[in-house]
């Protein structure tokens, strides 16, 4: 990779890392895993950086790579699971504001992966339907139906949670 490409990549990574991390957290619900997903996505982007920058803006491509990294982790849960017999020793020194309440985050974790991806990208990342379709590599109608089903699942989980706590 040329020095100019390397500098461009570093600037992109600096500018987008927090946004990608927030999106990853909304997908997986774990800050540590979100950091791993962003790191994996950035590594994959770095490998192809000169080719993708020639095509234009890379934000959607970066989201697509992040989403694929997360879906890969979902497909291999046996590889990533840890035994958690005690208290996690390292607490974060700061918390990033996600702008989403804890009950909603817990409910979001119950939504199936593709529906969750559509909901997170459409409503949390505030992307238009066309961009979400480009990231998910599907039609705009599929994005609308997956987002609709995801929102319906969220409503059901939140209603069930409210009934249990009442």
C-alpha positions as CSV (number, residue, x, y, z in Angstrom):
1,X,0.0,0.0,0.0
2,X,1.3,3.5,-0.8
3,X,2.0,5.9,2.0
4,X,-0.8,8.2,0.8
5,X,-3.3,5.3,0.9
6,X,-2.1,4.4,4.3
7,X,-2.6,7.9,5.6
8,X,-6.1,8.1,4.0
9,X,-7.0,4.8,5.7
10,X,-5.8,6.0,9.1
11,X,-7.8,9.2,8.7
12,X,-10.9,7.1,7.8
13,X,-10.4,4.8,10.7
14,X,-10.0,7.7,13.1
15,X,-13.1,9.5,11.8
16,X,-15.4,6.4,11.7
17,X,-14.3,4.1,14.5
18,X,-16.7,5.4,17.1
19,X,-19.6,5.4,14.7
20,X,-18.8,1.8,13.7
21,X,-18.3,0.8,17.3
22,X,-21.7,2.2,18.3
23,X,-23.3,0.4,15.4
24,X,-21.5,-2.8,16.3
25,X,-22.7,-2.5,19.9
26,X,-26.3,-2.0,18.8
27,X,-26.0,-5.2,16.8
28,X,-24.3,-7.4,19.4
29,X,-25.0,-5.7,22.8
30,X,-21.5,-6.2,24.1
31,X,-18.9,-3.4,24.1
32,X,-15.9,-5.8,24.0
33,X,-17.3,-7.8,21.1
34,X,-18.2,-4.5,19.4
35,X,-14.6,-3.5,19.6
36,X,-13.5,-6.8,18.2
37,X,-15.9,-6.5,15.3
38,X,-14.8,-3.0,14.5
39,X,-11.1,-4.2,14.6
40,X,-11.9,-7.1,12.3
41,X,-13.8,-4.9,9.9
42,X,-11.0,-2.3,9.8
43,X,-8.5,-5.0,9.1
44,X,-10.5,-6.3,6.2
45,X,-11.0,-2.8,4.9
46,X,-7.2,-2.1,5.1
47,X,-6.5,-5.1,2.9
48,X,-8.6,-3.7,0.1
49,X,-8.3,0.0,0.8
50,X,-6.7,1.1,-2.5
51,X,-9.3,-0.7,-4.6
52,X,-12.4,0.5,-2.7
53,X,-11.3,4.2,-2.5
54,X,-11.1,4.4,-6.3
55,X,-14.8,3.6,-6.5
56,X,-15.9,6.5,-4.3
57,X,-17.2,6.8,-0.7
58,X,-16.6,3.8,1.5
59,X,-19.1,4.3,4.4
60,X,-21.6,1.8,3.1
61,X,-18.9,-0.7,2.3
62,X,-17.5,-0.3,5.8
63,X,-21.0,-0.9,7.3
64,X,-21.4,-3.9,5.1
65,X,-18.0,-5.4,6.2
66,X,-19.0,-4.7,9.9
67,X,-22.3,-6.4,9.4
68,X,-20.7,-9.4,7.8
69,X,-18.2,-9.7,10.6
70,X,-21.1,-9.7,13.1
71,X,-23.1,-12.2,11.1
72,X,-20.0,-14.5,10.9
73,X,-19.8,-14.3,14.7
74,X,-23.5,-15.2,15.0
75,X,-23.0,-18.2,12.8
76,X,-20.2,-19.5,15.1
77,X,-21.4,-19.0,18.6
78,X,-19.5,-22.0,19.9
79,X,-16.2,-20.4,18.9
80,X,-16.8,-17.1,20.8
81,X,-18.5,-18.2,24.0
82,X,-16.7,-17.9,27.2
83,X,-17.4,-19.4,30.6
84,X,-18.5,-16.6,32.9
85,X,-18.3,-18.1,36.3
86,X,-17.5,-14.9,38.2
87,X,-17.5,-11.1,38.0
88,X,-15.9,-9.6,35.0
89,X,-12.7,-7.9,36.4
90,X,-12.3,-5.1,34.0
91,X,-15.0,-2.4,34.0
92,X,-14.9,0.3,31.3
93,X,-13.4,3.5,32.4
94,X,-16.0,5.4,30.5
95,X,-19.4,4.7,28.9
96,X,-20.3,5.7,25.4
97,X,-23.8,7.1,25.2
98,X,-25.8,5.0,22.7
99,X,-28.9,7.1,23.0
100,X,-31.0,4.0,23.6
101,X,-32.5,2.9,26.9
102,X,-31.4,-0.3,28.6
103,X,-34.8,-2.1,28.3
104,X,-34.7,-1.3,24.5
105,X,-31.1,-2.6,24.2
106,X,-32.1,-5.8,26.0
107,X,-35.2,-6.1,23.7
108,X,-33.0,-5.5,20.7
109,X,-30.9,-8.5,21.6
110,X,-34.0,-10.7,21.2
111,X,-34.6,-9.7,17.6
112,X,-33.3,-12.1,14.9
113,X,-30.0,-11.0,13.4
114,X,-31.1,-9.8,9.9
115,X,-34.1,-8.0,11.4
116,X,-31.9,-6.4,14.0
117,X,-29.4,-5.3,11.3
118,X,-32.3,-3.7,9.4
119,X,-33.6,-1.9,12.5
120,X,-30.2,-0.7,13.7
121,X,-29.1,0.6,10.3
122,X,-32.5,2.1,9.4
123,X,-33.5,3.7,12.8
124,X,-30.4,3.9,15.0
125,X,-27.9,4.8,12.3
126,X,-30.6,6.8,10.5
127,X,-29.8,5.5,7.1
128,X,-32.2,5.8,4.2
129,X,-33.8,2.6,2.9
130,X,-31.7,2.6,-0.2
131,X,-28.4,2.7,1.8
132,X,-29.6,0.0,4.1
133,X,-30.4,-2.1,1.1
134,X,-27.0,-1.5,-0.3
135,X,-25.3,-2.5,3.0
136,X,-27.5,-5.6,3.4
137,X,-27.3,-6.5,-0.3
138,X,-31.0,-6.9,-0.7
139,X,-33.9,-5.0,-2.2
140,X,-35.5,-2.0,-0.6
141,X,-38.7,-4.0,-0.1
142,X,-36.8,-6.6,1.9
143,X,-35.3,-3.9,4.1
144,X,-38.8,-2.5,4.7
145,X,-40.2,-6.0,5.6
146,X,-37.2,-6.9,7.8
147,X,-37.4,-3.6,9.6
148,X,-41.1,-3.9,10.0
149,X,-40.8,-7.5,11.4
150,X,-38.0,-6.4,13.6
151,X,-40.0,-3.5,15.1
152,X,-42.9,-5.9,15.6
153,X,-40.6,-8.3,17.5
154,X,-39.3,-5.3,19.6
155,X,-42.8,-4.3,20.5
156,X,-43.7,-7.9,21.5
157,X,-40.6,-8.2,23.7
158,X,-41.2,-4.8,25.3
159,X,-44.8,-5.6,26.0
160,X,-43.9,-9.0,27.5
161,X,-41.3,-7.3,29.7
162,X,-43.8,-4.7,30.8
163,X,-46.4,-7.4,31.7
164,X,-43.8,-9.4,33.7
165,X,-42.7,-6.3,35.7
166,X,-46.3,-5.2,36.4
